[in-house]
Amino acid sequence: MKLLFVGPTLPDAPRLGLKLDLRAPVLQGDVYRAVEEGASVIGLIDGGFEYTAPVWHKEILYALSKGVRVLGAASMGALRAAECHGFGMIGIGEIFRSYRDGLLIDDADVGQSHAPAALGWTGITEPLVNVRATLANPALVALLPAQTLKALEASGAALHFKDRTWRRLVMNAALPHETDRTRLLDLLLAHRIDQKRRDALDLVSLAEALPDARTAPPSDWQFQPTSLWREMIERTTPV
């Protein structure tokens, strides 16, 4: 069984015909339960983090200790992969590499407000990683002065992830008075790069290509079932 925890990064995932068992954004306990269900490959893209307990690193270590391949990209998956790649978690994509290498530090850079599952996880705000990818788009760089690009990036970085839309970013930017902000907004949207989606699709490709079978457990470390681990199992296991 191969699973993919996904939401607003790929809101159209159910319509893509993926050869993966789709699950809602990952929460604490979900990876543990997936292992117990028999998963051989687990892809982590989106996950809850603000009003719910996020997926625990210990769960990922547990999965790896059982020979489950755990992949991460784009959002919560990129964060956990940057933190757990040393134990065998597979990180994929530009966002993962940026966190792994220390180019990105703030978890909020991948944060995004979105609609609930009933409304298809539709994104409401724009993650900062997408803003930066867009502003680095060579086609856009060729059209805008460097100072304009810097002002737009500073405006995006200053906004809380719940408030960061392209319109608000443009309207808040410290730009010359004569700037045609409506035209600028149209230009940004026309050259927008969805880096989270790109990385997520790369993860999907790898997850689909991997065999549906567990590997040998790691030989250089052992999973330790601590008291906190047992408490988590008790909290997340249905009675």
N, C-alpha and C positions, 0 to 999 in steps of 0.2 A: 504494500500500500504506500502510495506517494501522496503527501499532503502539501497544500499551499495555504498559508495564512495570509489573507490579502483583503484589502478594502479600498480606501480612496486613491491609492496609488494606481491601481488598475480597476476602476469601477466597472469596466466592461468585461472583466475576466469571465463571468458566466457565459458570455456570448462569443468567446474566442475559441471554443472547442478544445480546451486544454485537456491533456491526458493526466490530470491531477485531481485529487479530491479537494475541492475548495472549501476552506473554512474561513470564518470571520476573523478580523484582526486578533492576533494572539494575546491572551491574558495569562496571568499567573496560573499555573496548573495545567494549561492546555498542552504544552509539550510533553509533560509527564504522562498525561492521559493518552496522547497520541502514541507514545512508546508502548504503553500497556495494551493499546489496541492492535499493535503489530506493525506500526509504520516502519518503513525501511529508509525513506527519504522524506525530510521535512524542510520545506522552504518557508523562511520567515521574511515577509515584506513589511506588512503593517502590524501595529500592535497598540493596545490601549496603554495609557501612561498617566493621565491626569486625575481622573476620578475613579480609576480602577487600578488594581495592583498589576504592574507590568510583568512580562515573562521574566522569570528568574534565571540568572546565569547557571545556577545549580541544576536546573532542569535540562539545560543544554548539555552540561557536562554528563548528566545521567544518560541522556540520549546517545551521546558520543561513546560513553562507556559500554553501551549495548550494541555498538557497531552500526548505529543509525547515522546516515549522512545528514548533516544539518547545514543548510545553505542560508545565507543572509544577504540582503541587498536593499538599497533604496531608502528605507526609513528605519523603523525599529530593527529590522533585520540587519541593516548596515551597522547600526550601533553595537548590537550584540556580537556581530561577526568581528568587528574591530577589537572587542574586548576578549573574545574567546577563540580567535584564530590560532593562537598558540597551542590550544588543546585539540585542534583538528577541525573546528568549524570552518566552513568554506565561505569566504567573503567574495562578493562579485560586484563589479562596477566601480565607477568613478567615485561615488559617494563613499562607499566602503573604504576605498584606498585613501581618500582624503582624511577620514577619521583615523584609520590605521597609522598613517604617516604624520598625524598631528597637524595637518593643514586645516582641519575642522576640529573644534573642541566642544562647542555648545550643542547639546542635544536638540535645542529649539530650532536649529537650522533646518531640520527636516520636519518640524511641526507644521500641522495644517488643520484648519477647521473644516469640517465636512458634514454632510447630511447623514442621517442614520441609515441602517441597512434597508429599512422600508422604502427609502427614497434613493436607493442605489449607491450609497456612499459618495455621492457627488461632492467634489471639492468646492469649498466656499472661498478659501484664501489660498495664497500662493506661497509655497515653502521657499525659504531663502536660498536653498541650493538650486532651485530652478531659476530664481532671479539672477543669481551669479552666473549660471550657465548661459542664460539668455544674453546677459550683458557682455559675455565673452564670445558670443557668436560672431565669427569673422565677418559675416555679411552685415551685421549690425555695426560692428566696430568700424567698418569702412564708410558708414553713413553718418556717424555721430562723432562730435569732438570728444577727446579724452576727458575733458572737464565735465561734460554732460554725463558721460558714463559713470564717472566718479561720484557725481552728485546723486545719481539715481541709485547707485549701490549704497551710499551712505543713508539715503532715505529709506531704502528697504531694510537695512540692518537696524535702523532706529525704531522700526515698527514691531510691536508684539505680533507673534505669529497668528493670533486671532484677528488681528486688524490688517494684516498685510494683503492688500489687493493691488493689482496693477494700477487702478485708478488712484487709489489713495497714495501709493508710492510716487506717482507722477505729480500729483497735486501738492504733496509735501516737500518735494525736492527743491533744494536751493538753486534755482535756475534763473537766468536773466529774465527781467520783466517781460521782454518782448517774445519769449518762447511760446510757440504755439503748442500748448500742452495736449490738446485734443489730437493733433497730428502726431505728436510724440507717442502718445498712448497707442494709437493705431499702429505705429511703426514697431513698437515693442511687441504687441500682440501678433503681428505678422511674422516676427522673427523669434517668437518664443520657443525655448527649448525645455522640454519636460524631462529633465535628467532623471528624476525618480522613475518615471515610466520606462525610460531606456534601460536603466539598470535592472528594473523588475523583469523586463522581457528577456534580458540576458540570463537572469536566474531561472526563469521558466524554461528557456531552451536547454539549459544544463540539467535541470531537474527531470525534464521529460526524457533526456538522453541517457540518464543514469539507469542502471539495472534495478529492478524492484527486488532487491535483496540486501540484507545487512552484510556488513564487512566484519573482519576480525576485530575484536576489542583492542584498544590501544595497549601497547606493551610498556610504555614509559611513564604511565601514571595510573592510579587506581581511584575510583570513585569512593568517597567517604560519606556514608549515610549519617549525617550529624543529627542531633536532636531537633534542630531547626528544620531540617529536611523532613523528618518524620512528622513534625507539626504541620508542615505545608501539605503533606499527603493527606493527613487527617482532615484539614480544612477544605481541600479541593475534591476529595473522593465522595461521591454521592452515597448516602446511607441506603 
